[in-house]
Amino acid sequence: MTARLQNTVALVTGASSGIGEATARGLAAEGAAVAVLGRRRARLEALADTLRAEGGTAFVVEADITDKQQAASALESVVAELGRLDTVVNNAGFMGVGQAVDSPLEEWEHMLEVNVQGLLYVTHAALPHLLRAAEDSPRGVADLVNISSTAGRVARPGTAVYNLTKFGVNGFTEALRQELISKRVRVSVVEPGTVATELSTHLRDGVRQAVERQIAGMEALRPEDIADAVSYIVTRDRRVAVNEILVRAGEQTW
């Protein structure tokens, strides 16, 4: 079977672990040359080595997407190295939870920097390349996929600023989708529920334990489950636009 993303280039942010790493593997398996972007070069290099050993093409980009210049330079380096850009997966994210009255302002600011500003910087730099790819690709389409969360649908106590960022991602995605319909750039959102990743390891002591108690006994999603959703979106024929995929853990109620 012909690889469905052969002769295309994909960029995945936050690719050094979790959903980003699994997504990079999934897109490479579909034949895409994959640029893996993040801040932990050693992990990115290890992932790239694995993709190459499996017959794929991989390019490592070490960058902090919360810096607008680094984000723009990262996108330019991908196109300079790999020749084009057909798919962008905005996966990088940070989650901080806890009662608002007890939360450090710096934690709120960091969520906004990564989940909103970083996503905007990458998207802004990527759009001209995606528009060009949609025009000259044999597939006739390009894709921008934003990784949001169930927190972009359901607001709960203790997640106010995380909700703010993810509701914002959902709204931005939908508006951009409508803008780009005629340009054959599909814009989609994937909303994962509870996934076994490093995301919760950054929580403050006390808060982390409370979250662990909340999900105790639940079988969490695996990063590959979300990567499958991304691959499904971007491998559809140009006549199909999968705008939104919500993926909850089987026992998750929120």
N, C-alpha and C positions, 0 to 999 in steps of 0.2 A: 504494500500500500504506500502510495506517495505521501511523504510528510506534508501536512496541510499548510505549514508555515514556511516551507522551503523558499529560499531567496528573500526572506524578510528579516528585519532587524527589530528586536524588542529590547526595551530598557525596563528594569525592575529596580525600584528604590527600596531601601531597607532590606537588601538581599543577603545580608550576612547571616541570617538565622530565620527560623520560623516560617511564616507564610511567604515571605519574600524569597527565601532560599528554595522552598518547595515550588513556588511559581516559576522561578528561573529554570529549575529542572524540568518542569512540565512543558514550558515553552520550547526549551531546547529539544525535548523529545519529539515535539511536533515539527522540528526542522529549522526553527528560528535561530539566527545568530543572536546571542544574548549578552547585553551589557549589564553587569551587576554593579549596583551603586550602593555605597554605604560608607561608614566611617572606620570600620574594622578591616583594614587591608588584609591581614593574615587570613581571616576567615573568607574574605572574598577571593583571595588567591587560591585557597584550598578548594572552594566551590568551582572556580574556573578550571582548575586542573582536573577535577572530576568530570566536568562537562566535556573538556577536550579529550579526555581518556575514553569517553563514550562516543567519540566521533563528532562532537559538536564544535561550534565556534563560540568563544567567550572572550569578553573584554572587561577588565576590572577598572572601575572608576571610584577612586576614594574622594569623597566630597561630603561636606556638611550642607545639606539643602536648605538650612535655615539662613544661610548666607546667600543673598541673591546673586552675587558675582560667581560664587562657587557653583551654584546651580546652573547658571547660564553657561559657564565654561565646561561643566560636565556634559551638558547636552551637545555642545559644539564638538567636544572631543570624541563623543560616540559617533557622530555623523562623519567626522574626519577619518576615524579609524575604520568604521564598518560601511560607510558609503550612503546610508539612508537611515530612516527611522519610521517603522510601520506601526509599532505597538508600544505604548507606555503604560506601565502599571504603577500607579502612585500608592505604594504600600507602606512606606515609612510612617511610623506613628508612635505616640507616647500616651500612656494612660496614667493619670493620677486620680485617685478617688479619696473620699473622706468628707466629713462634714465641713461645710464652707467656713464656719467660724473657726475651725482649727487648721485649715489648710494654708500652707505657706504660699504667699503671692508668687514666689519664684516658680512653684510647681504649675500654677495656672498659666503663667507666662510661657513656660516651656511647652505646655500643650498647644497653646496658640501658635507658637513658633514652628513646631514640627507639623502638627496636624492641619494647620490652615496655611500659614505663610510658606512653609516648605512645599506643600502641595501646589500652591499658587505659583511659586517661582519655577518649579519644574514644568508645570502645565504651560505657563506663558512662554518659556523657552522652547517647548516641544511643539507647540501648535503649528508654526510655519513648516516644520519638517513633516508633520503628520499630514498637513494639507497637500504638500508636494507628493508624498508617498501615495496618497489616495488617488492622485491624478495619473501616476505612471506605473502603479503596481498591477501586475497581471490579475491579482485578486480584486482590484477595483475598490479597495476599501482600506482604511486605517482605523486603529482602535486606541482609545484612551479609557482605561479602567481605573476607577478610584476605589480603594478599599476603605469602606466606612465601618459600620458596626451596628449591632442591634441598638446601641446607644444613640444612633441617629434616628431611631423610630420611637423608642420608649425612654422617657425621662424617669429617673428614680432618685430617691434621696441619696446624697453622697457622691453623685456623679455629675453635678451641675455643669462644671466647665467642660468635662469630657463630652457631655450631651451637647453643649454649645458648639464644640468643634465638629462633632459628627453630624448634627442636624445641619450645620453649615455646609459640610461636604456634600450632603444629599441635595440640598437646595442648589448649590453651585453646579453639581453634576447635571441636574435636570435642566437648568437654564441653558447650560452650555450644549447639552444634547440637542435642544431645540434650535440653537443657533447654527449648528454644524450639520444638520440633517442633509441639506442640499449639497454639502461639500463631500459627502461620503466618508466623513470621519464619525465613527460611532462612539458615543460617550456613554459609559455604563458604570453602575455602582454595584459592588458586592458588599453585603452586610453580614459579617460573621458574628455568630454568638460566642459562646465560651470555647476557646481554642487553647490547646496545650502548647503555649509558647513562652518566651521570656517576658512577655508584656507585663505580667503580674509581679515579676521578680523585682521590678523597680519601685513597687509600692513601699510606703513607709512602714516601719514596724508598728504593729498594732492594727493598722489598716489591712496589711497583707494577711494577717491571721484571720481577720474578720471575713475577708473575701474567701479565704480557703475554707472556712467553716460553711460559708454560704453554698459553695459548690461541692462540698464533701459528698461523696457517693455518686456524683454525676460523672458519666463518661464523657469527657470533653472531646470536642472535635480535634482532628489532627490537622496540621498545616496542609497536608496533601488534599484534604477535603475542600479547602478554599482554593487551592491551586487548580483543582479539577473544575471548579466553577469559572475561574478566569479562563482556563483553556477552552471550556465550552463556549464562552462568549466570543473569543477572538478567532475561533476556527469556523464560525458559521459562514455560510455563503453570504455574499454582499446583499442579497435580498432580505436577510434576516438580521434584525437588531434586537438583541437581548438587553433591555434597558436596565434591569435590576434583578439581582438574585439575593434573597435572604436565606441564610444557612444557619439554623440553630442546632445546638446539640439536642439529641433526641429527647432528653428529659428537662430541657430548659423551658421555663414558663415565661420569662421576660424577653 
